[in-house]
């Protein structure tokens, strides 16, 4: 099944080839979780801060078990500071 992976700011460097506008459609297995996709794309844990599935926040302790469905949008941001 396919989902859309969106990585923002410095995490966009981890997108696979073929990505554009900070996003790419990827094929995943039915049993994959948010955590397994983070691991598969070698995203550094300290940079994975805000994680949303279809606009809903996924708590850090839920990422290892939160499964995705076909057509879901997984968006990940690093910590951002400024002012």
N, C-alpha and C positions, 0 to 999 in steps of 0.2 A: 504494500500500500504506500501511497505517497503523502508526505507532509511538507509544509514549507518551513524552512529553517531561516531565521533572520538573526543576524549578529550585528551588534551596533558598536560604534566607536572603535577602540583598539581590538575588540574581538573580531571585527570584520576581516582581519588578517588570517583568521583560521577558517574562513569559508573555502570550500573546494573550488577548483577551477570551474569556470562556467557560471559562477555567481555574478549577479549584477544588482545594483541598487541594494546592497547589503542582504540579499536573499537568494535562496536557491531551493528548488523542489528536490527532495531526496526520497529515496525508497527505503522503507524500514520494514522489519518483521513485525508481526502482530503483537509479539510479546515484548517489544522494546519499550523502554521507559525514557523519561526525560533524562535521567541520570546516565543511561547507557548511550544516549546520543551525545551528551556532553563529553563522556569518556571517548567515544568513537572519534570525535573531532578534536581530541586532545586539548580541550579548553582548560586552562589553568584554574583550579578551584578558587584561588584567591581573586580571580577576575570575573567569576560567575556570581553576579550579585542579584540583579533583578531578572526573574524568570517568569514569563507569562505564556500560558497556553490559551489561545483564542481570547486574549485580553484579560484573562483571570490569573492572578498571582499564584505561583506555586511555592509554598514554603520550602526552605532547604531540607527539612526532614521528610518531605513528601516526594522529593525528586527521584529517589531510588525506586519508588513504587508507582508513580504516576504514569500510566500508560497513555499512549496517543492513539487517536482514531484517524482513519483516512480523511484527508483534507484539513487536518488541524494545522494551526500556525503556532510554531514555537519561536518565541522571541527572547533574546538574552542580551542584557546590558552589563557592562562592568560597573564598578563603583564610580560615581561621578562627583567631583567636588567643584566648587566654584562659588562665585558670588559677586 
